[in-house]
Amino acid sequence: NTPLMVAAWRGEAAVVEALLAHGVRLDAVNGDGNNALWLACVNGDPALIRRLAGAGVPIDHANLTGATVLMYAASASKPEVVKTLLELGANPALKTQDDFSALDMAASIECLQLLRRAA
């Protein structure tokens, strides 16, 4: 994981800001193919998610299995993150290498309802 990924995962907004100010790579991925936005979604802070997406971290980036951050959030039952990602324009129609969409992966009724409205 890059320093930006670690800061995003820990929810350290000031560190994220400092790293962005220094011009760190926004398209960097870890060994699983996940980017800093993925780790921000693990943390779950909508403001941090918005900041990274606004800075240019790709919102529809697919990891090594073809999963996007929206798919992760749906499968982890994180409705606030799903809502934030949809508001930022995440594509709910994308599918993994196994042909699953975020809607297919929804692990809670809240996520399912958000994704149905977006479809």
Phi, psi and omega in degrees: 000141177282165175303323178296319179297316181296316179297320179295316180298322181276352180073028182271083186302320181295321178291318177303313180300316180296317180294318178297321179296331178275359175077035178297157179295131180268346182258009181294145178231158177269190183297339177269356182085014180268146180257183182298328179295323177302313182292327174294325178290326174299316178295316174094005181281110182303323180296320179292320177299314179298319181296314181292318177296318179295330179283344178115007174292124186302123184281331181255019177300136178255135179281194186296337178262002180088008181276141177255172178297327177295319177297317178301310183299319178295316183288336179266006180055058179242077185300324179295324178289317177303313180301315180298313181297319178296319177298329180277356176099016177300141184273110181284351182273349181296152182230152177284177177296341178264010176071034177252137176260174176300322179298318178298331185266356185305123184258003178214158179297325180297315179293318179301315180295317178300315182288326176296319179295329182279339184286000000 
